[in-house]
Amino acid sequence: MFGLILDFIYPRKCLVCNGIMPVEDKNIFCFNCKRYIHYINADCDNEFFNKKNIFVKRNYGIVVYNEYFKEVIHRYKYGKKEHYGKVLAILMQKKFEQIIKTHNIDVVIPVPIHKNRFRVRGYNQSEILSKVLSKKVNVKHDKNYIWRSKDTKPQNNLSVKKRKENLKKSFELVDKENVRYKKVLLIDDIYTTGSTLEGCAEILTAHGSEVYTLCLAVAVK
Ligand SMILES: [Zn+2]
């Protein structure tokens, strides 16, 4: 009953088209948009990911970053839709919980954003995903293990080589001495060339960790 009242006051909307969902439909994508959400098979053996990356042990993704899912990410990141993070993290959990167990992950870490960007956006979209996911799968969450020391330019229009230069030394460990993790799961919202994740993985590997990554959406070339 209470749920019904809440649905009336705050009708749930489809994450893709923002259309109001029927009360009885408990999905996060409406009947129409659902058809355009393509899930990535966990056993795809890196076919979507950059083979030249060396520090990440294995990459994983949940959905294909197509024009429909782009709407979801865009609203989540730039539209002050912080609450999307929770439902998207639950989606990640549903598709990925078993793999976290298989790899014996001991900590979940979000890709950090620079404090300047945090100030503008108000939140780190990857941190909300990783925080909720880690809680759901009962694995430690550490958002302060690595930090972004350089405010890199937006990466979208850069070549792979330029991206790497751009990211050089932009991540640092906060505590080099006292905390060591064996198996880290890095979380980000979108996978494009993988260079951001590689940048993080490089310093984590140097500190003795084995690094796996999980992105909500993967841009398929
Ligand atoms: Zn829809």
Residues whose N, C-alpha, C, O or C-beta is under 5 A from the ligand:
A	BS01	ZN	C14 V16 C17 N18 G19 C30 C33
